[in-house]
């Protein structure tokens, strides 16, 4: 069983942002994070989940995701994202990330657990630290193509 703890942060909506994720399976522990020059909190919350799931080495894993994001959890647990997909995500925000999420989500057995943010949950607090640190690390910022064009394109 794999535990995935996630959080996203953004200073401004849009503004500089980042995500943090922790993967834990038995004695194995891995922290993941990255920052973006211009993004939104919801994109970073979803990106943390995506990157965590994408880092799993093989399909068919039992994964429990701990998140403080009602945006992400409700979209999946209440089935909204599946309806959005059937309608081509018309009028919905973040279709690029939701499509990426669904692709990796379907490879695993995923369960979500909501945790209250900024309430002393150790892994959630650590993920928040990772996300905020990444959002402030200007030298390592990535480009979120929804808001800006990458210099390479």
Rosetta blueprint (number, residue, H / E / L):
1 X L
2 X E
3 X E
4 X E
5 X E
6 X E
7 X E
8 X E
9 X E
10 X E
11 X E
12 X E
13 X L
14 X L
15 X E
16 X E
17 X E
18 X E
19 X E
20 X E
21 X E
22 X E
23 X E
24 X E
25 X E
26 X L
27 X L
28 X E
29 X E
30 X E
31 X E
32 X E
33 X E
34 X E
35 X E
36 X E
37 X E
38 X E
39 X E
40 X L
41 X H
42 X H
43 X H
44 X H
45 X H
46 X H
47 X H
48 X H
49 X H
50 X H
51 X H
52 X H
53 X H
54 X H
55 X L
56 X L
57 X L
58 X L
59 X L
60 X L
61 X L
62 X E
63 X E
64 X E
65 X E
66 X E
67 X E
68 X L
69 X L
70 X H
71 X H
72 X H
73 X H
74 X H
75 X H
76 X H
77 X H
78 X L
79 X L
80 X H
81 X H
82 X H
83 X H
84 X H
85 X H
86 X H
87 X L
88 X L
89 X L
90 X L
91 X L
92 X L
93 X L
94 X L
95 X H
96 X H
97 X H
98 X H
99 X H
100 X H
101 X H
102 X H
103 X H
104 X H
105 X H
106 X L
107 X L
108 X L
109 X E
110 X E
111 X E
112 X E
113 X E
114 X E
115 X L
116 X L
117 X L
118 X L
119 X L
120 X L
121 X L
122 X H
123 X H
124 X H
125 X H
126 X H
127 X H
128 X H
129 X H
130 X H
131 X H
132 X H
133 X H
134 X H
135 X H
136 X H
137 X L
138 X H
139 X H
140 X H
141 X L
142 X E
143 X L
144 X L
145 X L
146 X L
147 X L
148 X L
149 X L
150 X L
151 X L
152 X L
153 X L
